[in-house]
Amino acid sequence: MVGTDRIEGSGSGDAPSRRGPLPGRRQRRLGQNFLADTNLLDAIVADADLCPDDVVLEVGGGSGVLTERLAESTSFVHLIELDRGLADQLEALAARLGNVGIVWDDALRVDLSTLDPAPNKLVANLPYSIATPLLIRTIVEMPSVQTWLVMVQKEIADRLTADPGSKIYGSPSVVVGIGCEAKEVRKVDPAVFVPRPRVASSLIRIERTGSPPDPALHALIRESFAHRRKSLPRSLETTGPGRAERARQALVEMGLAEDARAESLSPEEFAEFGMLMRGAR
């Protein structure tokens, strides 16, 4: 289950221009955890391999200490932030830097196509409660984004980088694996956050290598994992007449067992399975 701890970029021990308020009662109520290790903030920027002409999307800006570092190294930063309580601090930061645009909204509802200039990288300490759907959404809906470097719950990182056949391999693993490569960059100890979160964290990098699954394949992947204990055909049998039999035929044509489970198929095999299910190769 995805945790609700939110990791935000706000350090202690920074220079005055980079220092945000220490977490207070309001931040704790919102489930926010603030980075207290400036070395880690600098490492995130270094790991992002930023260039002066990059356009970055950041989701969850906290007090803006990561935002400032990103803006110093790139041409523009789009910041999506939900918490209006941070408005005074973030808007002052954006006005001072001159290359930060703030969207005050839920990142899962924003029309990402309106971000101009279009981002080519996403770098963020993601709110953990939306990390997986946000990553999937940006992979599928934002073809301009080529690289993601994001802090997520360790459990999410493990799922996104899982191999076929493992218990944690699932729909997100496949969607990310079709057209992208994901790897863990570093593990992050809870001790570097204030207040200390209840879960461990990981920094992961995702690189786009091809096209994401189209809507039909994306839906097929979700349906295939809907009943993990059933074979893939049986998982699909309630989704439409004849789909179970088509699934068996497709699996046999691929040289796989007709009662294979979804977790046994690699992302590449799912892409082929999807084409066979639609009658095209």
C-alpha positions in Angstrom: 0.0 0.0 0.0 1.3 3.4 -0.9 2.2 5.6 2.1 0.9 9.1 2.6 4.1 10.6 3.9 5.1 13.6 1.8 8.7 14.4 1.3 9.3 18.1 0.6 12.5 20.0 -0.1 13.3 22.2 2.9 16.6 22.1 4.5 18.3 23.1 7.8 21.7 24.5 7.8 21.3 26.2 4.4 22.3 29.7 3.5 19.5 32.2 4.3 18.2 32.3 0.7 17.7 28.6 0.7 16.3 28.1 4.1 12.7 27.2 4.6 10.8 27.1 7.9 11.3 24.1 10.0 8.2 21.8 10.0 5.5 23.2 12.2 2.1 22.1 13.2 0.5 22.8 9.8 3.1 20.8 7.9 2.8 17.9 10.3 -1.0 17.9 9.8 -0.5 17.8 6.0 1.9 14.8 6.4 4.9 16.7 5.0 8.4 15.6 5.8 11.2 18.1 5.0 14.7 17.3 3.8 17.2 18.2 6.5 20.3 17.2 4.5 21.6 19.8 2.1 24.2 17.4 0.8 21.3 15.2 -0.4 19.6 18.1 -2.1 22.9 18.9 -4.0 23.2 15.2 -4.9 19.7 15.1 -6.4 20.6 18.0 -8.6 23.9 16.3 -9.6 22.1 13.0 -10.3 19.6 14.9 -12.5 22.4 15.8 -14.9 20.9 19.1 -15.7 21.8 21.3 -18.7 21.2 25.1 -19.1 18.6 24.5 -21.8 16.6 21.9 -19.8 13.0 22.6 -18.8 12.1 20.8 -15.5 8.8 19.8 -14.0 8.8 19.6 -10.2 5.8 18.4 -8.2 5.6 19.3 -4.5 7.9 22.2 -3.9 7.8 22.5 -0.1 9.6 25.7 0.8 11.5 25.8 -2.5 15.0 24.8 -1.7 15.1 22.2 -4.4 13.2 24.5 -6.7 15.9 27.1 -6.3 18.7 24.7 -7.1 16.9 23.4 -10.2 16.2 27.0 -11.4 19.9 27.9 -11.0 20.9 25.0 -13.4 18.2 25.1 -16.0 16.3 27.5 -18.3 12.8 27.1 -16.7 11.1 25.2 -13.8 7.4 24.4 -13.8 6.4 23.8 -10.2 3.0 22.2 -9.4 2.0 22.7 -5.7 -1.3 22.0 -4.0 -0.7 23.7 -0.6 -1.7 27.3 -0.8 -0.2 27.9 2.6 3.2 27.9 0.9 2.1 30.7 -1.5 4.0 33.7 0.0 7.3 31.9 0.2 7.1 30.2 -3.2 5.8 33.2 -5.1 8.5 35.4 -3.6 11.1 32.8 -4.7 9.7 32.6 -8.2 9.7 36.4 -8.5 13.3 36.6 -7.4 14.5 33.8 -9.7 12.5 34.8 -12.8 12.5 31.4 -14.4 10.0 29.5 -12.2 6.3 29.2 -13.0 3.9 27.9 -10.3 0.7 26.0 -11.0 -1.5 25.9 -7.8 -3.4 22.7 -8.3 -3.5 18.9 -7.9 -0.8 17.4 -10.1 -3.2 14.5 -11.0 -5.7 17.0 -12.4 -3.6 19.6 -14.1 -3.7 19.7 -17.9 -0.1 18.8 -18.4 -0.3 19.7 -22.1 -0.6 23.4 -21.2 2.9 23.6 -19.6 4.9 25.9 -21.9 7.7 25.5 -22.5 7.3 21.7 -22.5 9.3 20.0 -19.8 12.0 17.5 -20.8 12.8 16.4 -17.3 10.9 15.7 -14.1 12.9 16.1 -10.9 11.0 16.0 -7.6 10.6 14.8 -4.1 7.2 13.4 -4.9 4.2 13.4 -2.5 4.1 9.7 -1.8 0.4 9.4 -1.9 0.4 10.3 -5.6 3.8 9.0 -6.7 2.8 6.0 -8.7 -0.2 7.4 -10.6 1.7 10.7 -11.3 4.7 8.8 -12.7 2.4 6.7 -14.9 0.5 9.7 -16.0 3.6 11.7 -17.0 5.1 8.7 -18.8 1.9 8.1 -20.9 0.8 11.8 -21.4 4.0 13.8 -21.6 6.1 12.5 -24.5 8.4 15.6 -24.1 9.7 14.2 -20.8 12.7 12.0 -21.4 14.1 11.7 -17.9 12.6 11.4 -14.4 14.7 11.6 -11.2 12.3 11.3 -8.2 12.3 10.5 -4.6 9.7 7.9 -3.8 8.8 5.5 -1.0 11.2 2.5 -1.1 8.3 0.1 -1.6 7.3 2.0 -4.8 10.8 2.0 -6.1 11.0 -1.7 -5.6 7.7 -2.2 -7.5 8.7 0.0 -10.4 12.1 -1.8 -10.9 10.8 -5.3 -10.2 11.6 -8.2 -12.5 8.9 -10.5 -14.0 7.9 -13.3 -11.8 8.4 -11.5 -8.5 5.6 -10.9 -6.0 5.9 -7.2 -6.4 5.9 -7.1 -10.2 2.7 -5.7 -11.4 0.9 -3.3 -13.7 3.1 -0.2 -12.9 6.2 -2.3 -13.5 5.0 -3.2 -16.9 3.8 0.2 -17.9 7.1 1.8 -16.9 9.0 -1.1 -18.5 7.4 -0.5 -21.9 9.3 2.4 -23.4 11.4 3.2 -20.3 14.1 1.9 -18.1 14.0 2.4 -14.4 16.7 1.9 -11.8 17.3 2.9 -8.2 20.0 5.6 -7.8 20.3 5.6 -4.1 18.6 4.6 -0.9 17.7 7.4 1.5 17.6 7.0 5.2 14.5 8.3 7.1 16.9 10.2 9.4 17.6 12.9 6.8 14.0 14.2 7.1 12.3 16.3 9.7 10.0 15.0 11.1 11.3 11.5 10.4 8.9 9.6 8.1 7.5 6.2 8.9 8.9 4.7 5.6 12.3 4.4 3.9 12.8 6.3 0.6 14.7 5.8 -2.6 15.8 8.0 -5.4 15.0 6.5 -8.8 15.9 7.4 -12.4 13.6 6.6 -15.3 14.9 7.1 -18.8 12.6 7.0 -21.8 13.8 4.5 -24.4 10.7 4.2 -26.7 7.0 4.8 -26.9 4.7 4.3 -23.9 1.8 1.9 -24.0 -1.2 3.3 -25.9 -4.6 3.5 -24.0 -5.8 0.1 -25.2 -2.6 -1.7 -24.1 -2.5 0.3 -20.8 -6.1 -0.9 -20.0 -5.2 -4.5 -21.0 -2.2 -4.4 -18.6 -4.4 -3.3 -15.7 -7.1 -5.9 -16.5 -4.5 -8.6 -16.7 -3.3 -7.9 -13.2 -6.7 -7.5 -11.7 -6.8 -11.0 -10.4 -3.2 -12.0 -9.7 -4.0 -15.5 -8.5 -5.8 -16.4 -11.7 -4.2 -17.1 -15.0 -4.1 -14.3 -17.5 -7.0 -15.6 -19.6 -9.1 -16.1 -16.5 -8.4 -12.6 -15.4 -9.6 -11.3 -18.7 -12.7 -13.6 -19.1 -15.1 -11.1 -17.4 -13.9 -8.1 -19.4 -15.5 -9.1 -22.7 -16.9 -12.1 -24.6 -14.2 -14.3 -26.2 -11.3 -12.5 -24.6 -10.2 -15.4 -22.5 -10.0 -17.7 -25.6 -8.2 -15.0 -27.5 -5.7 -14.6 -24.6 -5.0 -18.4 -24.6 -4.4 -18.4 -28.4 -2.1 -15.4 -28.1 -0.1 -16.9 -25.3 0.4 -20.2 -27.2 1.4 -18.2 -30.4 4.0 -16.5 -28.3 5.4 -19.9 -27.1 4.0 -19.4 -23.6 1.7 -21.6 -21.5 -1.9 -20.9 -22.1 -2.5 -20.7 -18.4 0.4 -18.2 -17.8 -0.1 -15.6 -15.2 0.3 -11.9 -15.9 3.3 -11.6 -13.6 5.3 -14.1 -15.8 5.2 -11.8 -18.9 7.9 -9.2 -19.4 7.0 -5.7 -20.6 8.2 -6.7 -24.1 6.0 -9.8 -24.0 3.0 -7.7 -22.9 3.5 -5.4 -25.8 3.4 -8.4 -28.2 0.5 -9.9 -26.3 -1.4 -6.7 -26.8 -0.8 -6.7 -30.5 -2.0 -10.3 -30.8 -5.1 -9.5 -28.7 -6.0 -6.8 -31.3 -5.2 -9.1 -34.2 -2.2 -7.2 -35.4 1.6 -7.9 -35.3 
